[in-house]
Amino acid sequence: MKIVITGATRGLGRALAEEFIRGGHTVLGCGRGGEAIFELRMAYPAPHDFSVVDVALDNKVALWAAKVLEAGSPPDLLINNAGVTARLAPLWELDDREFTKVVDVNLRGVANVIRHFVPAMVAAKKGVIVNLSSGWGRSVSPEVAPYCATKFGIEGLTKALAEELPKGMAAIPLNPGVVDTDMLREMWSAGAGAYPKAEAWAKSAAPFILKLGAKDSGQSLSVGDG
């Protein structure tokens, strides 16, 4: 299977990318960290490929997608995983720059990736798009309003996309559950260690994601459902 994944340099994205590769799949990933991308390229040479891309920049996503699509068929599985959060604070204490950064990566970034990859998938009339949501895309907590807003947005965006796709394709908003990652430690350092590490999580999450298909399109799912 050909898998495209954003935010592949750390956390859930890196753990998934490495688990998919161990399973014999071809992974084409991106991330903002040049050093981490270099490490991935050295560890996983062709047919895998990793590129430095900020998904918030539409022109950079366009160039990356053109490179991936020119090299062969469209992805069988597209995973929008890249995400950021703002510092913990009441909404009114966050300035426009802090709020906009979260929206640009978590919501606009997903739209950018869809804009440049999904037309080729639609033309082939096959493929699954998984957009990483969150428990905070279905419920709320104080001091994480920008993150909640974007993940609620991912739920709506993905469900609408599912209605637009040809029969046989799927778009699924997926809550990964609570996982001990750098992001969780930034948001909730005291409690993060009580949850599984990304590498352990990926061992069950990767096969779960690989089984998703047209029957699941438009459904708000969580890793481990069923």
C-alpha positions, 0 to 999 in steps of 0.5 A: 500500500502507498501511504502519504502521511503529514507530520511524520517527524515525531510523535504519532506521525513518526510512530505510524510511518515506521510501523507502516514501513515495518509492515511492508508498505511504502511511506511518503511523509513530510514534516517541518524539521529538516534534521528529522527528515534527513534521519528518516531518509537515511533510515528508510531509503527508496521507495520511501521518501520524506520531504521538508514541508510546512503544510500551512503553506499551500505552495509548498504542499503543491510542490510536494504533492506534484513530486509524489504524484509524478513518481507514480500512482496516487496514495491508497491512504492519505493521513493528515496527522500534522498538528500543533497547539498553543500555550495553555491559556484562556482564549482571550489571553492568546494573541492573533499570531498564536491563534492563527498558527494553530488554525493554519496548521491544524485546519488550513494545512489539512485543506491544503493537503486535500486540495493537492492530493485528493484530485488524483485519488478521485480520478482513480476512484479509490483511496482512504483519507484519514484526518486526525481529530481528537477527543478535544474535537468532540468535547472541550476543556479549558485553556485549549480553545484553539485546539478544540476549535480546529479539531471540531473543524476537522470533524465537520470538514471530514464529514462534508468531504465524505459526502463529496467523494465518489462511491468506494472512497472514504474520508474519516475523522479519527480520534487517536486517543490519549498518547504520551507524546511531546505535544501531550507533555506540553499540554499536560506534563503531569499526566502524560506519562500515564498513557502509552508511548507513541511506538506502543500505540502505533502497533495497534493503531496502524492495523486499525487504520489499514482496515478502514474503508468505504463502509467507515466513510463519514463516521467519527471513529476512535482507534480501537473502535470495534 
